[in-house]
Amino acid sequence: RSSDLIRESHINQMGKPIICLETNIKYKSIAEASRLMNIPVSGIKNQINGRSKTTMGYKFEFIKND
């Protein structure tokens, strides 16, 4: 649906970059990591926010700006 494409595009523009600690791969946003790793957005958010230790065996962190 076009509304899904618009929503995802908006999320990617506004998203914070994250890194997967197991693979050291950086992603532009949670939405991008979710899509490329086939992990639910909610799982990544819950893990980053401390509600779960891992999501599908992976850990993520927001990339801090130096």
Disulfide bonds with the S-S distance in Angstrom:
none
